[in-house]
Amino acid sequence: MSRRLDIELTSTRDDGTWTWRAAGAKVPKGVLVATLLPNESKIGDVLKIEADFDIDGITVLAVISQRDKSQKATLLQLIDDKPFVGVTEKLAKKSRDDKPRRGNKGPRTDRPDREPREPRSDRPAREPREPRADRPVREPRAPRPDRKLFPAPPDMPKRPIAKRLKPKRIHRAAVLESLPVEQRAVAERALDGGLGAVREAIKKQNAQLKKDGKAEVKADGLLSMASDILPKLRVAEWLDKAEAAKSEIELLDLRDLRAVVVGSDDPMVVRDETTRVLAAELKTALKMRQDKEMSNWIDDMKAAVELSRVVRALKLSGEPPKAGVLFPVELGALIAKAATDSLASDGGADRWIAVLEALAFSPIRAQVKPAAMPVATTDALRETVKRLAPLLPQIATLFGIEVVAGTQAPRPLRPARPARQIRPARAKKEVKVVIPPAPVATVAVAEPVEIVAVAEPVEIVAAAEPVEIVAVAEPEIIASEPEAPSSPEQA
């Protein structure tokens, strides 16, 4: 297949041929017949040719004539005998409409400042006006007797918002810094996924090496090195989490604190002596926090029932501070009675929907049995009862909805997210980046060469056909096999 190319004539031969090379480059280069060139051709001319690229080389088919870029415009000749007179410009005077006006543009600045007027002494002082006799005086409006004033509901006891665990990487960074550079990549992979992740990375690298025709890496030495480094990294990672949990022990979320305490039972962490004292302190703090949160949980439910916040009490009953805790029997009966009273027949459909959504995921849902259906039943209420029927079969029967055995229990509804506001796109600034050309080594070969992007610099090879460039998805973390210690002291 032929294509066009810009070439530069480099020399002429005795046999009537010319040598050429690509304009501005060393390769590709070749030879062409002098009969294809214009008669006035000389060394250094840049021409556009149509050439055919094949295995034997580059064959020039024709020289394409280029358009003379210097003749871009046509000049007009002035044949008038009169002398040339330049164009003059006279600006018109500004009108009143062109003067700045007051308003959003600010005060006028086209006239001088006026001097303040002096007060007149001959003008008598103005006396206050007397109220008109024919105009009645307005009295304050009395409150409407038909309007009902409802007092604001009392507030629930406010608890501080729990903080999530945000550990620093002080100990982990110290361990990685103490390792040689060639072992850090293996250590990070082992910390993220254990020895299985290291084994998978070695398998992937060996597959690539086998595809390239290179020697494979032995996995025994790398796995042994990873197993020696992994305990130190596990201890360092747990110490970072434990110190962060200790600094926020009063407001830390119980789930994060419980996860840190459970992590202290890891065999790699238990064997280290530096973790035992800190682990004992965290276990004691976890027990105290659980007792405190349990007491606050029960107090909040009692306060919600006393303040007639039935929905709030039902939601709190389904969120215990510790999983598997037994719900208090007396408090459960008190909340169940308040929920049954809320589901009265004269209650609105919206009230029924709110109570049922909270009751379905409460441990006392089986104790609530309304006496009758609400008078005002809507489609939204029936859809809610149908969705919650596997968890509230006694209420589904009240609405005449059959519960199918084996139906999957529904999940709590998530709060609706606010609509995302789309901001207008900003105008992009044009930034010109100038990259200096890097020196490139070139080698001419006869066959196409596949170039693979690797960590080390590679030589770009010019081939007879278009070159296919393949980019590696991600660099391998394992470079080579660890060297054996040369002496017992180094081991």
PyMOL commands that set and color helices and strands:
alter all, ss='L'
color gray80, all
select helices_A, chain A and resi 34-36+96-98+170-178+181-212+219-247+254-263+267-270+273-306+310-317+329-342+349-359+365-367+379-387+393-398
alter helices_A, ss='H'
color red, helices_A
select strands_A, chain A and resi 2-12+17-22+29-33+46-54+57-64+442-444+451-452+460-462+469-470
alter strands_A, ss='S'
color yellow, strands_A
deselect
rebuild
show_as cartoon
